[in-house]
Amino acid sequence: MSTDTDSAARDSRQQLQQELLRRARAGTTRRATAEAEPAAGANAGQDGSTPRTASVPLSRAQRRMWLMERLGGAGDSYHVPFATRVRGPFDVAAFATALTQLVARHAILRTRYAEHAGEPCQEVLPTPRTVPVQVVDTGATDAPELLRRESARPFDLAAGDAVRALVLRHGPQDHTVLLTFHHIAVDAASLETVATELAVLYTAATDGTGRHTLAAPPQYADHARREHDALPGFAAELNRWSDLLADAAPPRLPRPAGPPTAARPGAAHTVPLAPGVPEALRALGARRQATLFAVSLTAAFAALHRLTGDDDLVIGVAGTHRSGTAMRGLVGLCVNTLPVRVDVSGDPSFAQLLRRVSDALLEAQRHRHIPFDLVLERLGAGARGADGTALVRVTSDILGEPTVLQLPGTSAEYVDIPSDGAKFTLSYGLVPGDDAQPQALVQYDANTLDDTVAEAAVRDYAALLHAVAADPELALSELPPAGPDDASGPRDGAGPEGDRHPAAQALRAHPGVADATVVQSAHGLPVAYAVLRDSVGPSGHELLGLLRRSLAPEAVPATVTLLDELPRSAAGPLDHARLPGPPAPNAPPSPRAEAVEEAFTAVLGVAPSPDDDFFNLGGHSLKAVQLAERLRTELGLPLTGLDVLQARTPRALTALLDERAAQQRAAKAASKPARRSRDIRPGTVLVTGATGGVGAFVVRELAAQGRPVLALARPESAHLVATEGVDVIEGDLSDPAGLRDAVAQADAVVHAACTFTRHDVDLAAMEAMVDAWRRGPFVFVSSVDAYGHPGTDRVAEESPPHEPVGPYGRAKLDCEAMVLRAAGTEGRGGASAVRSPLVWGAHDRLREQLRWGAIGTLYQAARQGRPIDLPRPGTGGHGWYGAAWVHAAALARAVAECLDRPVHGVANACSGHVSWHDLAQDLTELLGTRPAFRENTTVPRDLDHRWHYDSVRLARPLRARPGEDRRTVLAEMTGAMPPDSA
């Protein structure tokens, strides 16, 4: 849908969202520091390069996009892919020239987004010498996956990364051209301008003249300034919005029937309409002084009323800030969401409801210039339901013909690239097409709405459109319901019983499955077989997970086996004898099967049978993570909590692990021993200090996420990090040339290595790495020691250092400065300095640090049962003495988060804070000693720590998971320690 807003920020992100919104609201009453400077791009020539200008405030729509990026979890929901199949002569060099000129003309396409004094702002960057256009030779069958992967790749807004270009070359005169924008820089109307201007600029580049007749375009920064200046005058209209939406509640959509599952992508269903329906609806609107849009919106209200039973309904529609000729040709984000509230009570006729909807729509459009997020701020808690559900969770729109890139001498065909995310729970759409093939459409969030509900919703919407086109005077109660769905009849040649099996029907309903059947095996177990439509599709394991989420337990087959085709006899029916059979159920359990059974027992507290369901045994998402972590560690195979949630039974999980073990063996057999000759996979992350306490957890987290890892390790310990998805490169911090070589091979860098005492080596190593860094993000694992001794007991992120700063902290500050200064230059991505306190986790290096490091004196006294001297609270005017700490696994998640969403500065990473008294109590109890605690008014040097560090920016990945509490991690560390030798 073209409606643009975020309707359903997840509950798990609400705390951080409230903080960011608080900061956003705080900025609406004060101007950006560069208010008096000319607007970005205002002095730009028609095609000339614009130097970096003073910062400009964000528009409210941009601010919302920026907030969503900072919150995380939106995936590619706010990416705007623009793809066209171009057949005919295509000049890649001319296209690159045209694209570079387009970026020169529109400053918003070369704008970075920063944060100054807690407020987001935008800064225009100089025009690049050329905008890179990546060209990949590939067949048409592989194109969808390549396009989807490219469109989903994260943006680095702080580096000015707002547009990317990819050309897939299928043949000499057959190409697919993909431009991927971030929504913060464009909307649907912008794409029309982009397509028009690229065609003109491309023509000029190919004819050799380089001349064109395009006028200088308006610049988005001017719009942002105008909106910013107008904000104080919106008070009266905001009051009107508050009156319109007072006491409104989100629609009560049916909740998912199944248990909670892992995140699923957005989905869509369509139903064809009779060819004459759009024209009949237009005629209906003309008779009632209403537009086709108002008619389709009325049908959406009627359908939502039948779906929910609610009379008081709110549906969001797309609005725009574009008006007048001054904004013609503007590239930028000018969309707005208009909440339309309608009373559907009293069983009105459709014609009567159309009048109510038209009046409400007109009232909303009178205030379309008021940014929607200001309305939400004014409503406050009223913008959500009692359960936290967003007020606008349902939208409606008419989908016109998509924009294509029409270049001279070529034919153009639109290429659809589905998004992994859904902005709203449910969106109704009418697709008039060319009146010969119209459609009714729903798009929905498959995480909050069942597929069956969405299918029923689109059928009902289509039935309403057909009915009111014939007779708009029917009351809502008289409108006919949707007819039975007979779209999936039997396939020719399939066995009748297997074809009618619920699992076979569910599989065939999957868009990636061409055919499927279910047979009863000799062991009495139903077994499913599926044929994919192409080579890029779901695995059998993923399909089995789908069946477990959507079918009754007795209808779920034991396995789903993928075949190239279903074997058939000469006469056509399915040949059961040629189908591969399932493993015998009484076969002796394999070592992996035993490990899975033991893990189920340990995590869930009950011994399972091979086909017991994970959820029925008391499992949930957190236990899935625990179970996956246990098996991943024990078996050395990649496994995630999502895998557990999809497999659900010990038998299915064992089959998945067997499959991955086979893949691992094949990969090792095919691997080349040469150190530098291997092919580095796209997206590879270099991790330094890979065998250290922090680096080992980072490598484990990245591998679990499926990211390719290049681990830097000393030669003597390189074998310790060999695992699936991880390549090892030998080296250390004292080898600058080796560090440069390693960085040059990677697409992202996590620098977690440190000498602790040789600060000159640490600085030289960072200098070498930054010098070689030319692409992707850089994450530096720093230390809270960089803050020195702050004057206040609570330390905000990015607080300036306060003397005295020790040599270790000073080295961290100098390293941070190097990487943050280089970020965003010469092709580099964003940078993050993650300051960690004491790091605790089940790793030998971290155990050694606990034993002999910063708090080693306290640990040794507790272990030996000697009296422990502690600073008395209140000493020196400070009511608390203690330390901050972070679980190594949580720190690893925070580091991984920074790869996708750099913080572009400093972020703290703390799991919690513990007083010295409580820590001493924990250690003595775990170590089995009973020393005396003595509180003194003198503060031992190694216990002179009284600071609490805020950790807001990375709060989401730092949130504790089961087993990451302080007591558990200390037990893991102390229980595995050998006795003292001294």
N, C-alpha and C positions, 0 to 999 in steps of 0.2 A: 504494500500500500504506500501511497505517497504521503500520507499523513506522517508528521515527524514529531515525536516526543518520546520520552521514556515513560511507559505506563506502569511498569511493575518492577521497581527496584527490589531485589530480594531482601527478606527480613534480615538475613545474616549480614547485610551491608548497611542497615539503617543507621547504626550508630555513627559510622564514618560519614555517611551521607548527611546526617544532621549537622555534623561539625563543618563539613564543606559548605553546606547551604548557609550556615550561620556566618561563615566568612564571606560568602558571596553577598548576603544581605548587608553585611557591614560595609561593603564597598559601594552600595547604591547611593549613598549620601555624600560621598566624597569623590573628587575627580582624580583621574590618573595624574601622575606627576608631570607628564608632558602635555597637559591639556592645551597649553598655548602654542604648541608646535603645529606646523601644517600637517594635514592628514596624510597618512601613509599613501604614497603613490600620487599625491596631488601634483607634484612637480615632475612626474614621469612624462617622458616623451611618448609618442604613439607606440614605438616599439623599443624605446630606449631602456637601458638598465637604470634602476632606481637604487641609490645607495641606501644603506641601513638607516632608518629614520628612528625618531623617538617613539617610545611605546604608545600604543593606542588602546583604549579600553575595548573589551570584547562586547559584541552585541549580546543581548540576553539569550538568543538562540545558541550562539557560540559558547557562551558561558555554560549552558546546560550540557553541550557536547563535551566541553573541557572537564566539567565535574564528573560526567559519566566515565571518561577515560581515567581520571584519577581514582574513581571508585573501583574500577576493574569489573570483570565479569560480563561485560557487554559483548565480548567476542568480536565478530565482524558485523554486528547489527548496524553499526554506523559507518560501514564502508560502502562506497557507491561504485560498483563495477559498471563499466560502460564498454560493452564488447560488440563487435561487428564482424561478421564473416565477409571479407572483401574478395571478390573474384574478378580477375583482370590484372592488368599491369600495375604493380605496386612498388614504389620507390621508397625503401626504408630510410635512406639518407635524407630524402626530401621530407619525409614525414617527421624525422627527428628535428630538422630545421624548422618546420612549421610548428611543432610542439614547443620548441624553445622560444619561438616568437610569441606564441600564445601565452606562455608563462611570463614573458617580458611585458606583455600588454596588461595582464591582470595580476596585480601585486598579491592578491589573496592566494594565488597558487605558489607563491614563494615567501610565505609568511610563517614565522615560527611563533610558538606560544610559550611564554615564560611566566614567571611569578615574581613580583616585586612587592615587598612589604606585605606579603600575604594576599595579594590581589593578582588575578590572572591578567595578562595583557598580551597584545600581539605586536610583533616587530617585523617589518619587511626586510627581507634579505636581498642582496644584489642578484641580478639575473645571472644564472649559471652560464658558463661558456656554451654548454650544450646539455639538454636533458637526455639522460641515457635511455636508449630503447633496446631492451633485451630481445634477441631473436633466438627462437628455439625451433629446430627442425623436428616435426612430429607428425604422425598420422592423425587423421580426424578422430579416430576412436579414442586416442589418448588425450585429446584436447580437453574434454570436460573436467577431468581431474586436475590437469595443469592449471586451467583457468580458475577452478575453485580454490586450489591451493594458493595461487598468487593473490586472488582477491581477498583471501582470509588472512594474509600475512600482516602482522601488526604494523601500525604506523608509529613513528617517533615524532610527535608534534613539536617537541622542543627543538628539533633539528630542521624544521621547515619541510618535513616530509609530508606533502599533501597530495601528490600525484605520482603515479608510477606507470610505466609503459612496458607492455609485453607484446611481442608479435610472434605468433605461431605460424611457421611456414609449412603448409601441407603440400605444396607443389609450387612450380615456378610462377603460376598466376592464381594461387589459392592461399589466402592468409586469413588468420583471425587476429584482429587488433583489439587489445584490451587496455583500456585506461582505467586505473583504479584510483579513486579520489577518497579522501576522508570527508565525511558529511559536514565537518566544521568549515569546509571551504566551498562546498557546492550544494545545490539542491536540484530538483528535476528541471526547473526552468534554466538553470545554468548549463545543463547538458545540451540544450538546444543551441545556446550561444556558442558553446565549445565546438559542437559539430559544425555549425555554420562557419565559424571563423577558421577552424582547421581546414575546411575544404578550400576556402579562399587562400589561406597561407600556403597550403600544399600546392595549389595551382601555380602560385607565384614562384615557389621553389622549383617546380618541375619545368616551367617554361624558360627558366634561366634569367628572368628579369629581376626577380626578387621584389617586384613592386606590387602593391595592392592598394585598394581604395577604402579600406576599413577606417572608420573614424576612431579617434581616441575614445576608449570606453570609460564609463564611470567606475570609480574605485570603491570597493566594499568598505574600506576604512572610513570613508565619508559617511556612509549609511550608519556605521556603528557609532560614530561621533554624534550624528543627529539624534539617534535613538537615546544615547546617553544623556544628551542635553535635555531631552523631552521627559525624562523619567519623573522629575518633580511634579509635572503637570498631570500625572495619571491618577491622582488620588480619587477624584470624583468618579471616574469610570471604574476604578478598582472597587469602590463601594457598590457600584451598580452590579458588577460581577458577583460580589459577595451576596447581594440580595437575590440574584438569579439562581445561585447555587446553594443557598442556605439550606441546611439539613439534607442535601442530596447524598445518596449512598451509591456505592458501586453496584453494578448488576450482580445478582447472586447466581453466578454460573455454576453448573454442576461440577462438583469436585471429582478429581480422579478416583476411580474405584479401586485401583490396584495399590500395592505398597509403594513407598517412595523408591525411586530409581535414580540412576545417574542422569546427568544432564543430557537432554535430547535436543536436536536441532529444531528450528521452526519448520512447519509443514504447511501444506495447502491441499485443498480438494476443489475440484471443479465439476459442474454439471452443465451439459449443453442445454441451451434454450432454443425454442422454436425460432426459425429465422425472422419472423415478423414481430417478435416480442419487443425489441428496442424501439421500433417505429411506433408500435401501439402505445408504448409507455410515453414516448415523446408527445404523441397526439393527446394522451390523457393529461399530461402536464400543460399543454397549450390550452386545453379547454378550461383548466383550473388555474390559469395564470401562474404556473409553476414550471420549473426547469426539470429536465430529465434527472439531474442530480437530486433534486428534492423528492422526486418520485421514488428513486432507488433508495434514498435515505429513509423514506417512510416505510418501504418494504423491510428495511433493516430493523426499524423500531418494532414493526409488527412481528417479525421473526424472533427478535430478542424477547418480546413480551411472551410469545408462546414457549420459548425455551426456558425462561426464568419464572414466569408467573408474576413478575413485578409490574406495577402500573406506573411508577415514577422512575423513569429511565434517563440515563445520560449516555450519549454516544459522541465520540470525538470526530471532528472532520478537519480536513486540511484547510488552513488559511495561508495568506501570504502578506508580507510587508511591501511587496512590489506595487507601486502605483505611479502613474504618470510617465511621461516620455523620458524624464531625467534618469529613470532606473532601467531603461531599455538597454539591453546588452550587458547588464551587470552580472558578473559571476560572483556568487557568494551564497551564504545561507540566509534566506529571507523567509523561511517557512514559519508558520505558527499553528498551534492546535487550538481549535475552537470547540469548547464543550457545549453540546446542544442538549438541553433538558426538556423533555416532553412528558406530559401526563397522558397515559394511554387508557385511563379508566373509563368506565361507562359503556364498554363494547361499541365504540364508534364504527361507522363504516370506514372503508379505506379512504374514500373521498374526504370524510370529515377529519380523519387522522392526518391526511395530506395538508389540510389547512392548518392544523395545530403545528405540524412539523415546519411548514413554510414560515409561519410567524416566528417560531423559536429560532429558526435558522437566520431569518432576517435580523432579529435582535442580536444574535451572536456576531453576525457580520458587521453590524454597526460598531462593534468594539474590537474588530480584528487586529487593530494596530497595537493593542495591549498585549505585551508578551505573556505567554501562558504561564511561565514560571513565576511571574509576579502575582498572577491570580492564585497560584498554588500557595505562595508565601502568605498572601492575605487570608486565605482560607485556613491556613495552619493545619491543625489536626483534622479539620473538616474536609481536607483534601483526600482523606483516606477513610475506609470503613473501620468498624470497630476492631476487625482482625488485621488491620494494617494494609488491606487491599487498596490499590490505587483507584481513585475516582474514575478516571478515564482508562478503562481496560478494554473497551470495545470501540471500534472505529468503523467508518463506512466511506467508500469512495467509488468513483468511476474510473476505470483504467483505460486510458486512451492508447493510441498506437505508440509503441516505444520509439524513442529517438535512435537513429542509426547514423553512422559516419558515411556520408555519401561523397566519395572522392571522384574526380573526373575520370571517365573512361572505365569505371568499374561498376559492378552491381553490389548492392549491400543487403545483408540479411542480419536481422537482430539475433543476438545470441544471449539466451537467458542464463544467468549464473545465480543459483539459489544461495541464500544466506544461511549460515548455521544458526542465526538467532532470530527471534521474533520480538518486535518492539511492544506488541500488545498481546493480550490473552486471545482475543478473537477480532478479526477484521472481515467485514462483509464487502464484497466488491461485485460490480456489474462490469462485464467486459463486452461492450457492444460489437467490437470487431468491425467487419465490413457489412454487418446485418445478415450475412449468410451463415456465419458461425459464431453467434453470440454465446456467452457463457455466464453462469453465476459462479462466484468464487468465494471461498473463505480461506484466510490464512490464520494460523493459530500457533500458540505456544504449546508444544506437545508436552511440556513439563507440568502445565497446570490445567490442561484440558485433554480428555481422552480422545483418541482417534475416532471412536464410535460416535461420540457427541458431536465432533466436528463434521463427520460425514452426515449425520442427521441434520445438522444445522444448515449445511449447504443445500441439501435436498429440499428442506422446508423453505429456504429462501427462494430457490428456483420455483417451487410450486406456488409460492405467493406471487412471484412476478408473472407467471403464466395466468393465474386466476384474476389478478387485478387488471391485467391488460385486457381481459375479456369482459369483466364486470366490476368496476371500481365501487359500486354502491353496496357490495356485500359487506356485512358487518364482520369484524374480526373473528367472531365465533363461528361465522358461516363459511369462512375461507377454508378450502379443502386442505387436508394434511398431505404430506409428501407420500407418494406411492412407494411400493416396495422397490428395493434396489436390486435390479436383476442384471446389473452390469457384468457380473462374473459368472457366466454360465459354464457348463462343462466343456473341457477341452477335447477336441477330437482325438480319439485313440487312447485316452486315459482310462484307467479302470474306474468303474462307477463308484465303488465303495471308497477307494483311495482319493478320488476326485472330490467326493462330498465331505471328506473328513475336515473338521474345523481347522486343523493345522494346515492342510493343503490350501484351503480357501484363504486363510490369512497370509500364507506365503505368496500366493499368486496376486494378492492385493498389494504387495510391496512393489513400488515402482522399479526396483532393480531386479526383480525376479520375472523371468519369461515363462516358466512353467514349474509345476511342483506336484508331487503326489506323496501319499503316505501308505505304507504297507505294514502288515503285521508280520514280525519276524518269527522264526521258528521257536524263539525263546519266549514268545508272548509279548514282546515289547514293540510298540509302534515306532517305526523309523521313517523319517522324512527324507525326501530327495528333492533337490531344487536345481534349476538351471538359471544362471544369471543372464541378463540381457547383454552384458558386455563384460570385459575383463576387469573393469573397475566397478566393484560392487561390494556388498557386505560379505563377510565371512560366514561360514556355517555356524560358527559360535555366536556371532552377532544376531543371526536370524533366530537361533534357539533362544537367545535372551529376549528377543521381541515376542516370541510365542509365549514365553513364561510370563511376560508382563500383560499379555492381552487375552489369554485363554484360561479356562478352568484347568486345575492341575491334572485331571484325568485325561484332558485332551492334548497335553503336551507330549511330543514324541521324545524318545530317549536321545536321539541325535538328529542333526540335519547335515546330510552329506551333499556336497556340491558336485554336480556332474556337468560335463560338456553338453550332453543331451540325454534325454530319457531313452533307454534302449527299447526298441519296439520290434515286434515280429513282422514278418513280411506282409501280413494282413493289416497291420497298423496298430493293434492293441499293445499295451505295455507288456514287455517280456520280463516277468519277475525273476526268471532264472538268471538273467544277466545283470541284475542289480547287486552291488556289493553288499554283503551282510554285515550286521553289527558284531562287535566282539561278544564272545560267549560270556554270559553274566557270572558263571561260576569259575571263570579263569582265576588262577592265583593272583592276589593283588600285587601290583608292582611296587617298588620302593616309593615312587612318587604318590601312588594311591594311598599307601600307608602314611606318608607325610601329610597328605591332605586330610585324612581321617583324624590324625593326631592334632592337626591344627584346628580343625572344626571343634574337637573335643576341648582343647585348651582355651579357645576363645569363647565358645558358646556354652561350655560347661555340660555338654551332653554328647554322648557317642552317637554319631549319625550312621544311618544305613546309606548305601551308595546313592539312592535317589531321594533322600530327604531334602526338603527345600530349606535353604538358608534362612528365609524369613520366618517360616513356620517353626524353626528352632530358636527363634528369638533374636535373629540377626537384624542389623540395621546398618546404615552407611558407615558409622564409626567403627563398628566391629568388622565390617568388610575391609576397611583400611588396615586394621590390626592384623587380620588374617592374611591379607596380601603381603604385608610387611614381613610377617613371620615366614611365610613360604618363600618369598623373594630372598630373604637372608639365608634360609636353610638350604634351598635348592640352587641358588645362584641363577635363577631364571627371571626374566622380566615379568612382573605381575602387578596390577593395580587394583585398587578397590573397585573400580568400574568393572574389571574383569570378573570379580567375585559376584557383584550384583547381577551381571548378565548370565553367568554360568549357573549360579544358585545351588547346584547339587554337587556333592563330592565327585560323582562320576563325570559330569560335564567339565568340572574344573580340572580333574586329572587329565581328561582328553586334551584340554587346552594346553596344559603344561607339557604333555607329551609332544604336542605339535610344536611348541616353542623350543623344546629341547632338540628336536630334529632340525629346526631352523638354525639353532645355535651350532650344532655339529657341522651342518653344511657350510655355515659361514666361516667357521674355524678351518675347515678343510680347504676352503677356497681362498683363505686369506694369504697375503704375500708377506714374507718375513722382512722385506726391505723396509728400513725405517722411514724413508722419505718418499718412497715410490707409490704409496697407496693413494687412491683417489679419496679426497676429503669430501664428505657428503655435504650437500647444501644445508645451511643452518647449524653447522658444527660449532659447538661452544668449547673454547679452550678453558680448562680449569687448572690453575696452578696450585701447588700444595695438595695434590690429589690424594696422597696417603696421610695427610695431616688430619687433625681432629675435625676441623671445619670442612676442608676440601673433600674428605671422604663422604661426608653427609651430602654435600652439594652434588658430587658425582652420582651418588645413589638416587637423589631426588630427580636429577635431570634424566637419568636413564629410565627411571620409572615413568616419567612423562613422555618417553619415546624420543627424546632429543638426542641427536648424535653428539658424542662428547670426545674431545681430544684432551687426555689427561696428562699433565706434565708431572713426572715423578723421577726421583733419583734412580739410577740403574739398579741399585741393590734392592729397591722396593717396588720396581715397576710391575712385577708379577702380581702384586697385591690388589691392583685395580683392574685386572683383566676381567671383563664381564661383557655381556651382550650389549651392543650399542656403544661401547667405549673403546676407543683406540688410545694407545699409550705412546707418548713421545718422551724420550729420556732427556733429562736436563735438570738444572737447578738455578737458583737466583744469581749465582756467581758467574753464569755464562751468558752475558748480554747478547752475543751473536745467536746463541740457541734460542733465547727468548724472542728475539726479533723474528726468527724463522717460524717459531711456533705461532706467534700472533698473526703473521702474514697468512697462515694456512686456515685461520678460523674466521667465522662470520660473527662471533661474539666472544667476549672475554670475561671470565670471572677470576679475579686475582685474589686468591685466598692464602697465598704463601707468605711467610714472614720469618726473618731470622731471629726476631725478638731482641737481639743484643747488637748485631752488626748493622747499624743504621745506615752506614755508607753503602753497604751492599744493597739494602732495601731501596734506597733512593736511586742508585744506578740501575737497578733492575726495573723500577717503574719508568725511569727515563727511556730505557731501551724499548719497553713495551709500548709506551705512548708514541714513541717515534715510529714504530711499525704499524700501529693501529690506523686502519684506513676505512673500516666499514663496521656497521653493527654497533650494538651497545657495549658498554664497558662497566662492569660492577666491581668495585673495590671494597673488600671486607676490611674495614677500618676498626677503630676502637674508641670507646667513650673517653679514653685517656686523652684524646685530642681536645676535650673541653677544658683540661687542666683542673683548676680548683674554682669553680663558679662561685659567685658571691651570693647566689640564692640556692635554696635547698632543692628546688624543682627546676629542671633544665629542659627548655624547649628545644625542639629540633632546629639545627642550624644556629644555635646561640653562639656568639663569638667566644673564642678561647679566653680563659682568665688565668693569669699567672698565679702560682708557678705552673708551667707546663713541663713535664719531664721529658727526657730525651726520646723515649718511646713515643709519647704523645706528639712531640714536635715532628718526629719522622712521619707519623701518620698524617699530620696536617700538611706537610710538604708534599707527600705523595697524593693526597686528595687534591691539592691545588693544581698539580700537574695534569691530572686526568680531567678535572672539571674545566680547566682552562682550555683544553684541547677539544672538548666535546662539541660536536656540531660543525667542526671545521674540516676541510679537505675530505669530505665524504664520511667522516666519522659520525656515529650515532650519538645517542644520549648517554650520559654517565650518571652513575649512582655511587655515592659513598655510604656504605651501610656500617654504622658504628655499633659494634657489639660490646657488651660487658663481659663478665665471666661466662664462658661457654661450657655447658655441661652436657654429657652424653656418654653412651656406652661405647667408648673408643679408648684404646690404650694411651694415645697421646693426651687426651683430655683427662684421663685418670692421673697421668703423671703431673699435669698442670695443677690439678686439685691437691695433689700430694706435696708438690714442691714449689708451686708457683706463688701467685700473689697472696693467697691465704694459706700458704703451706704451714706457717707457724701455728695457726689455729688448728689446722687438720692434725699436725703432729702431736700437739698437746692433747687433743681429743683422743687420738689413737693410743697414746701412751698413758692416758689417765692422769696427766699432770694438771694442776690448777690452771684455769683459763682466766686471764685478765681481760676484762671487757670494759669499754668506755661507758660510763654512766649516762643515761639519757639526760639531757639538759646541760651537759658539760660544754663549755664554750658557747652557750646559747643555742645549741642545736638539740632538738627533742628526739632525734633518731640517728642511730649509726648502724650501718649495714652495707649491703651490696646489691647491685642489680645483676641479674643473671638471665641467660637465654638458653633454651634447649637447642641443641645442635640441629635437630630435625626442623624445628621452627625457623631457625636462622637460614637453613638451606631453602626452605619454601620462600622466605622473604627474598633471598638472592635470586631465585628463579623468577619470582614476580617482577623483579627489576629488569630482567631481560626483555620481557614483553612490554612493561610500562616503566621506563626509567623515571626516577624521581627528580632527575636533573638537579641534583644538589645532595644534601646530607639527610639521611633518615636514621633514626635510632631503631635498634632491634632488641627489645627486651621482652622476656616472658614474664618477669616479675621482679620484686624486690624483697629481700629478706633481712631482718635485723641480725646482728652478730649473735645476739642471745639465742634467737630461734635456730640459726644455722648451727651453733655449737650444740644446742639441744638435739637437733636432728642427727648430727655426726656422732655424738656420744651414744645415743640410743642405737644407731645402726652398727656402731663398732663394738657395742657391748661394754663400754667403760662408764664409770661414775665419778668423773672429776668434779672438783668444786669450782663454781663460777664466782669470780670476784669482780665487782664493779668498782671502778676507780674514776677519779676526776682527771686523771692523766690519760691521754689517748695514745695508744701504741701507734707507731708510724704506719704499719701495714694495715691498721684498722681505722685510720683517719679518713673515713669515707661516709658521707652523709647525704648523697644526692639521689634524687629520683629522676629518671630520664623519661620524658614523654615519648611514646612510640605510636603516633597517630597515623603517619603515612603508610606504614606497613602493617596496620592493625589486623587486616583480614588474614594474610598468610601466617601471622604470628599467633593467631588464636590457638590455644592449646588443644591438642587432640588427646584421646585417651592414652594414658601412660606417660604424658609429658608434664605431669605435676612435679613439684620440687622434690617431694619425698620419694617418689618412684625413681626419678632419675638419679638421686643420690644413692639410693639402694642399689641400683644397677652399677654405679661406679665403685662404691665401696665394697660390694659383695664379691667383685671379681679381682680385687687387689691382692697381690701376694704379700706375705708378711714382710715387715721391715727387716732389712739385713743389718741395719745399724743398731 
